[in-house]
Amino acid sequence: MAGTAGKRRQALEDIRALRDQGWYWSATTPGLLLSPGDLDVHLWHDGPAGELLYSPKVVEMMGRLLDEEGR
């Protein structure tokens, strides 16, 4: 149970940080957080599981960042 609570707390902290950067909730899809600059950059908050599910474009962008940092 502590693991789920920890994941939920971390997800909420991440959401707050993104909202501070201009991300916003979708008006049509509950739990969908959208980037202000690119609608293909989004994530979905699975509240009951306390998880964030990232769009394929976000995953791709994260992979490129990790590759760059590994050089």
N, C-alpha and C positions, 0 to 999 in steps of 0.2 A: 504494500500500500504506500509506503514512503517513496518508492520509486515513481509511482504515478503522480503523487503530490509534488515531487521535485520536478518532474517533467512539465506538469501543469504550471508551476511557478515560473520555470524558465521560459516556457512558451509565452506567458503573459508579459514577462519582462521584455522578450524579443518583440512582441507586438507593440508594446508601449514605445520602444525605441524606434520602430518603423513609423508609427503614427507621428512621432515627434519630427520625423524626416519628411512628412507629407503623404505617407501612404494613407489610404482611406478604405472603409468598408464598402463593399458592393451594395447597391440599392436593390438588387434583384436576387442575389445568391447569398443566403446566410452563411457566415463564417469565411467568406472570401475577402481577402485583403489585397488591394490593388496598388501597384506602383503608380505614382502620379505621372511618370514619363513614358511608360510602356505597358500596355494592358497584357502583353504576353509574360510580363514579370509580375507574378502574383503568388500568393500562398493561401492555403485553406487551413483554417483552425478547426481541428477535430476536438471540440470541447470535452466530450466524455473521456477520450483517451489522453487529453492533455498534450496533443502532438500538433506539429505544424507540418503540412505536406506542401512541398515546393513544386512550382511549375517546372516543366522540362527546361525552359530557358534559364531559370534561376539555377538549376542543377548544372547546366552547361557553363554558366558564368562562374559558379563556384569552382568547378573543375579547372577552368582556365586560370583563376586566381591561385589555386593551389599549385598548378604547374609552374607558374611564374615565380612563386615563392620558393619552390624546390630547386630552382636553377642557381 
